[in-house]
Amino acid sequence: MKSITVELADRSYPIVFCPGLITGTTGAGQDVLAVAAGESVFVVSNETVAGLYLEPLKKHFGDRMLGAYIMPDGEAHKTLDQINAIIGALLAGGHTRETTLIALGGGVVGDVTGFAAAVYQRGVPVIQVPTTLLAQVDSSVGGKTAVNHPLGKNMIGAFHQPKMVVMDVETLKTLSDREFSAGLAEIVKHAALADWEYFQWLEANQAPIMDRDSACLMAMIEWSCRIKAAIVAEDETEQGKRALLNLGHTFGHAIETLSGYGVVLHGEAVAIGLMMAADYSVRSKALIESAPEQLKQLLTAFALPILPPKGLKKTAFLQAMGRDKKATSAGLRLVMLRDLGRAEVTSQIDEAALEQTLDRFLTDR
Ligand SMILES: NC(=O)c1ccc[n+]([C@@H]2O[C@H](COP(=O)([O-])OP(=O)(O)OC[C@H]3O[C@@H](n4cnc5c(N)ncnc54)[C@H](O)[C@@H]3O)[C@@H](O)[C@H]2O)c1
């Protein structure tokens, strides 16, 4: 069984690759999850994922699974109300700090469960069992947890590292095409910010990736997780290098906010944000002119959008970018591309270049 360690001293944890473990199609690595979870287990999932994978998951725990909370599906439910409901269920079930929470689902379930685990009785262990591509390569690794506030996305949260992350690529076979592509946006982001060789590998493997070939997906998820794990190990709480992972996100969050959450998926907004960040990087003379076209080809091959929805206004967009929590109090911080495979964070904003990028992507359309 393959595994990667996220190196964080006494909070280090493994990301284990167990194809078929959750879908129940193979017994490989059967014990990993059960052993890590301990004697008392509480599962959080949503209506969709529970319908698919709760029964096979339960088999790992037997009578050690002492409860479950099934939340409604969707980003709209990434709220404090859900945290309250989970905590209510844990208290009603008499759960102590010995209970391990299991997050079975995509990034929404992972973020909600992670935050509930961070705050229940000042912190209980959580095991992430991500079932979307986005969650497998991004949200389940690194310990960021959060829920949304009406005034801003991910505005209430905590860093709380999981005890383990369990990847079953076979769960990705039931994911919709749109959600699968949304996960590929974070993968392209990883390659663009950190690894030119990975970018070329993605270009060369477009067909098997889109066919969801299991071996290819495993290799890709492992590559992305290694990139993310290395960055998190260096900068757990985003004091420096971890901000690189926000490539495309400042633009992307503005797109999500202005189009209304759920209209443009997070990964889709990241794809458009990557194009905008690349355009800005060229205009501010950091990046060669041919790079955005190469990025565009890869995103398009992965069935991702490269332009924001029509009708977004520049003033509102700028405001939404500034309100992003990733903007410092001193002003905006952007991640720009130096090359495909190399990024840097800057707070020295080239105002003219930014205006031109917004004009090109918003006003001209
Ligand atoms: N914590 C972090 O570091 C971090 C990083 C990136 C994104 N996020 C957050 O992650 C969230 C997005 O996550 P997401 O893209 O996984 O969305 P999601 O959790 O909403 O899942 C997308 C959809 O796929 C369904 N689904 C999940 N697994 C499935 C499966 N195997 N088969 C069929 N359907 C399945 C879900 O029910 C949902 O309808 C956002 O809230 C974002 O803010 C967090």
The ligand as an ORCA input file, in Angstrom:
! r2SCAN-3c Opt
* xyz 0 1
  N      -9.735     23.015      3.377
  C      -9.086     23.277      2.269
  O      -7.859     23.361      2.255
  C      -9.869     23.450      1.005
  C      -9.193     23.488     -0.222
  C      -9.951     23.586     -1.385
  C     -11.329     23.621     -1.321
  N     -11.943     23.582     -0.114
  C     -13.404     23.616     -0.020
  O     -13.907     22.427     -0.613
  C     -15.242     22.663     -1.057
  C     -15.420     22.091     -2.426
  O     -15.214     20.707     -2.360
  P     -15.754     19.725     -3.485
  O     -15.396     20.272     -4.808
  O     -15.300     18.364     -3.117
  O     -17.336     19.901     -3.380
  P     -18.477     19.069     -2.587
  O     -17.984     18.592     -1.303
  O     -19.681     19.940     -2.613
  O     -18.718     17.826     -3.540
  C     -19.192     18.041     -4.849
  C     -20.438     17.179     -5.147
  O     -20.021     15.846     -5.379
  C     -20.798     14.953     -4.574
  N     -19.935     13.803     -4.324
  C     -18.894     13.716     -3.471
  N     -18.248     12.561     -3.637
  C     -18.910     11.877     -4.594
  C     -18.723     10.619     -5.225
  N     -17.662      9.846     -4.948
  N     -19.601     10.226     -6.172
  C     -20.646     11.036     -6.516
  N     -20.862     12.249     -5.987
  C     -19.998     12.662     -5.025
  C     -21.163     15.781     -3.374
  O     -22.278     15.239     -2.708
  C     -21.436     17.131     -4.023
  O     -22.728     17.152     -4.572
  C     -15.450     24.165     -0.985
  O     -16.265     24.453      0.116
  C     -14.057     24.723     -0.777
  O     -14.053     25.923     -0.059
  C     -11.241     23.490      1.038
*
